[in-house]
Amino acid sequence: MEHLLLPLEILGGLILLSVLSLVVVVLRRRALVGRIGTFDCSVRTIGRSGRHWALGVARYEVDRLDWYRMFSFSVRPSCSFARGALDVVGRREPVGGEALAVQPGAIVVECRHRGDDLEMAMSRDAYTGFASWLESAPPGQNTNVA
């Protein structure tokens, strides 16, 4: 009977670790979403590390848009996009499998940031706020909203 205790203890420890990890991710997301100026936003970079969507939360800062990956323990943003270097190239409805990979009702916003192409999927309301934030840049920052 003793030879069964060690595997059961290891299994119990792994289950506890999994539950604690899930709790940390959920609490981190709640802390991010609870701040003013945040919205759900999926991001896909074109050409670098493939073409898969990553779920996350974006938050407006004064001169940049910070994006936090949904399933991460980090308190730092995964990506930051400088407002003066971010251009909207176009927007469209999700096509094919994209509709399953992004939030329901989201639109895909095609952007360019410092020469890199990327896409962001967000709700229509979030896009309205995003476009307003880009257009309200201080004078001298050449922003382009399609």
Residue pairs with C-beta under 8 A, 6 or more apart in sequence:
21 73
24 73
25 70
25 71
25 72
25 73
28 72
28 73
28 75
29 57
29 70
32 38
32 57
32 59
32 68
33 57
35 59
37 59
37 60
37 61
38 57
38 58
38 59
38 60
39 57
39 58
39 122
39 123
39 126
39 129
39 130
40 55
40 56
40 57
40 58
40 103
40 122
40 123
40 126
41 56
41 57
41 58
41 67
41 120
41 121
41 122
41 126
42 53
42 54
42 55
42 56
42 101
42 102
42 103
42 106
42 120
42 121
42 122
43 53
43 54
43 56
43 67
43 79
43 118
43 119
43 120
43 121
44 51
44 52
44 53
44 54
44 118
44 119
44 120
44 121
45 116
45 117
45 118
46 116
46 117
46 118
46 119
47 116
47 117
48 116
52 101
53 98
53 101
53 102
53 121
54 69
54 70
54 78
55 69
55 70
55 71
56 67
56 68
56 69
56 70
56 78
57 67
57 68
57 70
58 65
58 66
58 67
58 68
58 120
58 122
59 65
59 66
59 67
59 68
59 77
60 129
60 133
63 82
63 83
63 84
64 80
64 81
64 82
64 83
65 80
65 81
65 83
65 86
65 130
65 133
66 77
66 79
66 80
67 77
67 78
67 79
67 80
67 81
68 74
68 77
68 78
69 78
72 78
81 111
81 113
82 113
82 114
83 133
83 134
83 137
83 141
83 143
84 137
84 141
84 142
84 143
85 113
85 114
86 111
86 112
86 113
86 134
86 143
87 111
87 112
87 113
87 143
87 144
88 109
88 110
88 111
88 131
88 134
88 144
88 145
88 146
89 110
89 111
89 112
89 117
89 146
90 109
90 110
90 146
91 107
91 108
91 109
91 110
91 127
91 146
92 107
92 108
92 110
93 107
93 108
94 101
94 102
94 106
94 107
94 108
94 121
98 108
98 121
102 108
102 121
103 121
103 122
103 123
105 123
105 124
106 121
106 122
106 123
107 121
107 122
107 123
107 124
107 127
108 119
108 120
108 121
109 119
109 120
109 121
109 122
109 127
109 130
110 117
110 119
111 117
111 118
111 119
111 120
112 118
120 130
122 130
131 145
134 143
134 145
135 143
135 145
137 143
